[in-house]
């Protein structure tokens, strides 16, 4: 290992340790953490594996080159993992998405790439210099699934889920967003709101807040169409808002009329009209479909 590469790796390791300490603090020093993160990213850009074929990545590397590559990739992966966690602490969802896109290859692609650099028959993963599995991998994969669910990106959610092996589907970080998606498909919104109290990690709270608000709004929209009035205790139970201040603030936000004498919420006619579905012109659609079928028969 050359002196320059050794110095770069040592500098990056020192910065990473400082960055990890900053991210894991209960009160994150935002400016200092972002400053260290920028310095760390510059050091990682000097790593040999970042240079692709110029570093002999696809050629037959020596044992020293393989060891260096494993150390560099492991460090870069830890950097991106803690950058994702910092983004959650800052409630910066776009930043989390950007860092996860960069992190994803370390979980699925780079580990296999290292195994292909040199084939050793009957060798163990350690002898092939495989990148060790991260203890944060399942948590971050689960957080990304939860992000997609909170953003209602169901198609991408299922694409990501299909990339995961079946044996990890029972891991609590992966199983949790899978169950939430099932509840939403069933329309069991109350279970989604109840799940807020049983998150596998407090880092899920950011995405659960978004998901809970979305579900709560759907329940509210359905309620004001289905009922002319509803009692306050029942509405609290529906919306999972036990605190009076939060509940009445939500009612004011929805412009609901609260009758304190009867302890009821009165929905206005305009509320029901807002959720009214326009009649489907069924006869016109049937006529057009029959016309299309007739034209298809002529073509065939």
Secondary structure as the mmCIF struct_conf table of DSSP 4:
data_model
#
loop_
_struct_conf.conf_type_id
_struct_conf.id
_struct_conf.beg_label_comp_id
_struct_conf.beg_label_asym_id
_struct_conf.beg_label_seq_id
_struct_conf.end_label_comp_id
_struct_conf.end_label_asym_id
_struct_conf.end_label_seq_id
HELX_RH_AL_P HELX_RH_AL_P1 UNK A 3 UNK A 23
TURN_TY1_P TURN_TY1_P1 UNK A 24 UNK A 24
BEND BEND1 UNK A 25 UNK A 27
HELX_RH_AL_P HELX_RH_AL_P2 UNK A 30 UNK A 44
TURN_TY1_P TURN_TY1_P2 UNK A 45 UNK A 46
BEND BEND2 UNK A 47 UNK A 47
HELX_RH_3T_P HELX_RH_3T_P1 UNK A 48 UNK A 55
TURN_TY1_P TURN_TY1_P3 UNK A 56 UNK A 58
BEND BEND3 UNK A 59 UNK A 59
HELX_RH_AL_P HELX_RH_AL_P3 UNK A 63 UNK A 89
TURN_TY1_P TURN_TY1_P4 UNK A 90 UNK A 91
HELX_RH_AL_P HELX_RH_AL_P4 UNK A 93 UNK A 108
TURN_TY1_P TURN_TY1_P5 UNK A 109 UNK A 109
HELX_RH_AL_P HELX_RH_AL_P5 UNK A 110 UNK A 116
TURN_TY1_P TURN_TY1_P6 UNK A 117 UNK A 117
BEND BEND4 UNK A 118 UNK A 118
TURN_TY1_P TURN_TY1_P7 UNK A 121 UNK A 122
TURN_TY1_P TURN_TY1_P8 UNK A 125 UNK A 129
HELX_LH_PP_P HELX_LH_PP_P1 UNK A 130 UNK A 134
TURN_TY1_P TURN_TY1_P9 UNK A 135 UNK A 136
HELX_RH_AL_P HELX_RH_AL_P6 UNK A 137 UNK A 150
TURN_TY1_P TURN_TY1_P10 UNK A 151 UNK A 152
HELX_RH_AL_P HELX_RH_AL_P7 UNK A 154 UNK A 162
TURN_TY1_P TURN_TY1_P11 UNK A 163 UNK A 163
BEND BEND5 UNK A 164 UNK A 164
HELX_RH_3T_P HELX_RH_3T_P2 UNK A 166 UNK A 168
TURN_TY1_P TURN_TY1_P12 UNK A 169 UNK A 170
BEND BEND6 UNK A 171 UNK A 171
HELX_RH_AL_P HELX_RH_AL_P8 UNK A 172 UNK A 186
TURN_TY1_P TURN_TY1_P13 UNK A 187 UNK A 187
HELX_RH_AL_P HELX_RH_AL_P9 UNK A 189 UNK A 194
HELX_RH_3T_P HELX_RH_3T_P3 UNK A 195 UNK A 197
BEND BEND7 UNK A 198 UNK A 198
BEND BEND8 UNK A 200 UNK A 201
HELX_RH_3T_P HELX_RH_3T_P4 UNK A 202 UNK A 204
HELX_RH_AL_P HELX_RH_AL_P10 UNK A 205 UNK A 226
BEND BEND9 UNK A 228 UNK A 228
STRN STRN1 UNK A 229 UNK A 231
HELX_RH_AL_P HELX_RH_AL_P11 UNK A 232 UNK A 239
TURN_TY1_P TURN_TY1_P14 UNK A 240 UNK A 240
BEND BEND10 UNK A 243 UNK A 243
HELX_RH_AL_P HELX_RH_AL_P12 UNK A 244 UNK A 254
TURN_TY1_P TURN_TY1_P15 UNK A 255 UNK A 255
STRN STRN2 UNK A 257 UNK A 259
TURN_TY1_P TURN_TY1_P16 UNK A 260 UNK A 263
STRN STRN3 UNK A 264 UNK A 266
HELX_LH_PP_P HELX_LH_PP_P2 UNK A 267 UNK A 268
HELX_RH_AL_P HELX_RH_AL_P13 UNK A 269 UNK A 274
TURN_TY1_P TURN_TY1_P17 UNK A 275 UNK A 275
HELX_LH_PP_P HELX_LH_PP_P3 UNK A 276 UNK A 280
HELX_RH_AL_P HELX_RH_AL_P14 UNK A 282 UNK A 299
#
